[in-house]
Amino acid sequence: MAIEFQLGVVEPEVSIVYRYAAASGILFIWCRIKGLDLRFNLISHRWFALMGLLMFCLNYILAYRAQIYITSALSAIAFSAMLWMNIINSRLFFGARVGGRIYFGAFLGIAGIVVLFGPQVDEVSLSDGVFYGSMLAVIGALMASFGNMASQAAQKAKLPVVQSNAWSMLYGGLMTFMVALVEGREFTFDPSVGYVISLAYLAVFGSVIAFGAYLTLLGRIGAHRAGYASVMFPVVALILSMMFEGLALDMSIVSGFALVLTGNLLVLTRGPKTY
């Protein structure tokens, strides 16, 4: 919802630069206040740069661009595919043995998202623009999944989450800045209340706090389980819509919630068998 306020006056890449310049600045200041060591060797900075490229540059350029062409409903469905991507990539990169209950839970979660947003998707005309936007969102989810793998590997190498995010967001912002320059984007700023407040929200809550929490979770339970957050995002959005936008509770919402929460229970609890 906040990203919608970022689109229009300022080019998406430029908004991403502002977002991660602010987020990394906040994290560096926090590290200084808390006395956290910001000095790392070259190998560590390679991990930071890779995370910045995948999670905070390519992922968000594609996500912002996708929402120009598609609705938030289609974007939610496309990005929920990151759950399956994380399961597959965890097996490929880390040899993670995933229980059958996680596969089934992942299936229920994505089925729940489709049920939740089915009525909205039915109203969408599958034009070339919608197909293009959906592909951008799916590729963005793939970049995010690869970024999850890089973060998990960095944490296995004992790199701390807070400092890693500070450096990664800085690198991601700089890389996006270079992309914007190459594309010839104009660095303008929208002083409207909606743009400024949404930018502040995305920098603080959507970046500093959200990625700190999510990547900490990823380090504790693995990317194949933490990826279920991509299914929970739109569920939370619908709850907020019911609270503040008057969205009516109907059978598709009840059924979708039930599927997603059942899938959540299966994914986040350990089963006896792995495959």
C-alpha positions, 0 to 999 in steps of 0.5 A: 500500500505504501509503495502505491504512494511512491509511484507517479511523480518520482521514478521508481529507481529514484524512490528506491535510492532514497529509501535505502539511503535513509534506511542504511543511514539509520542503521549505521547511526544505530550501530554507532550508538550501540557500539556495534563493530562495522569493520569487516574483511573483503570476503564479508563485503562480498556477501554484503554486496551480493545481498544488496544487489539481490534483495535491495536493488534488483528485487525492488526495481522489479517490484516497483516496476511491476506495480505500475502494470498490475494490481496489488492482488496479482503482485501478492500472488506472484510474490507468494511464489517465493515460498516455493523458490526458497524451498527449492533453493534451500535444497539446491544451495544448502541441501536442506531436507524438507518434510512433506508437511512443509510441501503440503503447507506451502501448497495450502498457503498459495492456494489460500492466496489465490482464493483470497484474491480470486474475485479481484483477479477475475476482474483483471483483463489479461492484457500484455501489460498485465502479463509483463507486470506479472513476469516482473513480479515473479522475477523480483520474487526470484531475486529476493529468494536468491537474496535469502540464500545469500543472507542465510549463507552470511549468517552461517559465516557468523556475520551479524544481521544488523551490520549486514543489513546496514552495509547491504542496504548501502550497497543496494542503494548505490547499485540502484543509483548507478542503474538510475544513472545508466537509464537516465532517470531524473532525480526529482523529489515529491514534497507531498505528504503522501510521498514523504510519509510513505517514504519514511514508513518504507525506510523505517518499518518496511526496511530497517525493522522488517528486514531485521526481523525477517532475516533474523527469523531466516537465520533461526528457522531457515529460508524454506520456513521463513519464506512463508512470510511472503504468503502472510503479507497479503493476509495482513493487508486484507485484515488492515483493509477490513479494519480501515477500508470497510472490506466486507467479510465473505466466504472467499476471505474466510476460506482463504484465511483458513487455508493460509493459517493451516498451511502456516501451522504445517510449515512452522511445526516440525514433522517426523519425516524429510524428503 
